[in-house]
Amino acid sequence: MTTILLNKIKMIKKISLGALIIFFFFLLSSKASAYTFERSLKLGSTGTDVLELQKFLNEYSDTQIAESGPGSPGNESTYFGSLTQEAVKNFQDKFSTDILNPAGLASSTGYVGSLTLKKINDIEVENNLSAVEEDDNSYSTSTENSDSTTTLSIPTLSNISGGEFKAGDSVTISGDKFSSDNNSGAFFASEEEGYYVWDAQVLNGKTMTFTLPSYIPAGNYNVSVFNSSGISAETFPVTVKAL
């Protein structure tokens, strides 16, 4: 997924303090809906990520865990049971081209491994970006008849703390126009795929720090930064090493 569905630069007119608060609340609400899955899951697994997995599967009728009772929407749990396993199988069958075929599997397994994790995270990112763009467009339309304009700036990238990293390493990026409203992050692009990192800590709009997530596989990448307005033109080459 190398196509980046980020927002275009917007001209927002005559923004009041209350309108700004509402605008960023929309962005934060959209961001909050995105959850990054990092570890493999299987029958018997427990944890918050199992709960989030069940919520994710329940968003779609063809992967819903149950229509009512345990596992149904609003009744998710932290336990990976047989109903969750069947729902995962349905998800794998639905996206067999991305999950089963690359692994050489003829049928679904119900095991949430690296390819299943990647597909879930890709969908979460796409849904999150679409929600942010929809809220931005709605806000922009509501202010189009005002008088003065303010431009939200695309971030710039000037430095990165190293050239080689592995999962769990701290990464620090320097630049400008980083957003402290949880809508800034980094994008790792290879020749075939792209991976977003959302949970970055931003200081003074010029420094971004995050822990390299385990869902980014070993390989060579060009790293850029983004905020709710767009993605940097500058990139830095890095290598992600296997653990």
Secondary structure as UniProt FT lines:
FT   STRAND          11..13
FT   HELIX           17..32
FT   TURN            43..44
FT   HELIX           48..57
FT   TURN            58..59
FT   HELIX           61..63
FT   TURN            70..71
FT   TURN            73..74
FT   HELIX           82..94
FT   TURN            95..99
FT   HELIX           100..103
FT   HELIX           114..142
FT   TURN            143..145
FT   STRAND          149..151
FT   STRAND          156..160
FT   STRAND          164..166
FT   TURN            167..168
FT   STRAND          170..176
FT   STRAND          185..189
FT   STRAND          194..197
FT   STRAND          201..203
FT   TURN            204..206
FT   STRAND          207..211
FT   TURN            214..215
FT   STRAND          219..227
FT   TURN            228..229
FT   STRAND          230..231
FT   STRAND          236..241
//
